[in-house]
C-alpha cells in the first residue's frame, strides 16, 4: 500500500521518433511498475485510456506487444493534446498469456 500514497503520473520528454519498445524498456529499467509479492502480476499498456499496446508481466523477461514495437511513439498522438499519454492498467495476478491472447483476438480480458 505504500506505493499508493504518491501520484504515479509523470511527464517525460522524448523525441517523437523514439520506438515504443524503447519507451517501455526505459520505464521497466526504472522499476516504474510495482513488484508484487509472489512474483505474479500483469499489466496492460494502453494509450488514450483504451487502445491496448502491450502486456507486461512480472514473470516475463520482456513485454509482449500487440502493435509493432518499433512504431514511433509520436505516431500514437491523437492531435487533441500535446504529446502521448500511456498508462499501465494493473490486471492483478491474471494469467498474462491468457490476457495477451484475449487482447490479440480483439476481446477484453475478464478482470
C-alpha positions as CSV (number, residue, x, y, z in Angstrom):
1,X,0.0,0.0,0.0
2,X,3.0,2.3,0.4
3,X,3.2,2.8,-3.3
4,X,-0.4,4.2,-3.4
5,X,0.5,7.3,-1.4
6,X,2.1,9.3,-4.2
7,X,0.7,10.0,-7.6
8,X,2.2,7.9,-10.3
9,X,1.7,10.3,-13.2
10,X,4.9,11.7,-14.7
11,X,5.9,13.5,-17.8
12,X,8.9,12.6,-19.9
13,X,10.2,14.4,-22.9
14,X,11.3,12.1,-25.7
15,X,11.8,12.6,-29.4
16,X,8.6,11.5,-31.3
17,X,10.6,9.0,-33.3
18,X,11.5,7.0,-30.2
19,X,10.3,3.4,-30.7
20,X,7.5,2.3,-28.4
21,X,9.7,-0.7,-27.2
22,X,12.4,1.8,-26.1
23,X,9.9,3.8,-24.1
24,X,8.6,0.7,-22.4
25,X,12.1,-0.6,-21.7
26,X,13.1,2.7,-20.1
27,X,10.1,2.6,-17.8
28,X,10.8,-1.0,-16.8
29,X,14.5,-0.3,-16.2
30,X,13.5,2.4,-13.8
31,X,11.2,-0.1,-12.0
32,X,8.2,2.1,-12.8
33,X,5.8,-0.8,-12.0
34,X,5.5,-2.1,-8.5
35,X,6.9,-5.5,-7.6
36,X,4.1,-7.7,-6.4
37,X,4.6,-10.3,-3.7
38,X,4.5,-13.8,-5.1
39,X,6.1,-12.6,-8.4
40,X,3.0,-12.8,-10.5
41,X,1.4,-9.6,-11.8
42,X,0.0,-8.5,-15.1
43,X,-0.3,-5.0,-16.6
44,X,-1.8,-3.9,-19.9
45,X,-0.2,-0.8,-21.5
46,X,-2.8,1.4,-23.1
47,X,-2.9,4.7,-24.8
48,X,-5.7,7.2,-24.6
49,X,-7.0,5.0,-21.9
50,X,-8.4,2.5,-24.3
51,X,-6.1,1.1,-27.0
52,X,-4.0,-1.8,-25.8
53,X,-0.4,-1.7,-26.9
54,X,1.3,-4.4,-24.9
55,X,1.1,-6.8,-22.0
56,X,3.8,-6.6,-19.3
57,X,4.0,-9.4,-16.7
58,X,6.3,-9.6,-13.7
59,X,7.0,-13.2,-14.5
60,X,8.0,-12.5,-18.2
61,X,11.5,-11.4,-19.2
62,X,10.1,-9.0,-21.8
63,X,6.8,-7.3,-22.6
64,X,4.7,-8.7,-25.5
65,X,3.4,-6.1,-27.9
66,X,0.1,-6.0,-29.6
67,X,1.4,-3.4,-32.1
68,X,4.7,-3.0,-33.9
69,X,7.2,-2.4,-31.0
70,X,9.3,-0.3,-33.5
71,X,6.5,2.1,-34.1
72,X,7.5,5.7,-33.2
73,X,5.8,6.8,-30.0
74,X,4.9,10.1,-31.7
75,X,2.6,8.2,-34.1
76,X,0.3,7.5,-31.1
77,X,-0.5,11.2,-30.7
78,X,-4.2,11.9,-31.1
79,X,-3.7,15.5,-32.0
80,X,-6.1,16.6,-29.3
81,X,-3.4,17.3,-26.8
82,X,0.4,17.8,-26.6
83,X,2.2,14.5,-26.6
84,X,1.1,10.9,-26.0
85,X,-0.5,9.5,-22.9
86,X,0.5,6.0,-21.9
87,X,-0.9,4.1,-18.9
88,X,-0.3,0.7,-17.3
89,X,-3.5,-0.9,-16.2
90,X,-3.0,-3.4,-13.4
91,X,-4.6,-6.7,-14.2
92,X,-3.9,-8.3,-10.9
93,X,-2.4,-11.8,-10.9
94,X,-4.4,-12.9,-14.0
95,X,-2.5,-15.3,-16.4
96,X,-0.6,-12.9,-18.7
97,X,-0.7,-15.5,-21.6
98,X,-4.5,-15.5,-21.4
99,X,-4.7,-11.7,-21.2
100,X,-2.4,-11.4,-24.2
101,X,-4.4,-14.0,-26.2
102,X,-7.7,-12.2,-25.5
103,X,-6.4,-8.8,-26.4
104,X,-4.7,-10.2,-29.6
105,X,-8.1,-11.7,-30.6
106,X,-9.7,-8.3,-30.1
107,X,-11.5,-9.2,-26.9
108,X,-11.4,-7.5,-23.5
109,X,-9.9,-10.0,-20.9
110,X,-12.0,-10.6,-17.8
111,X,-10.7,-8.8,-14.8
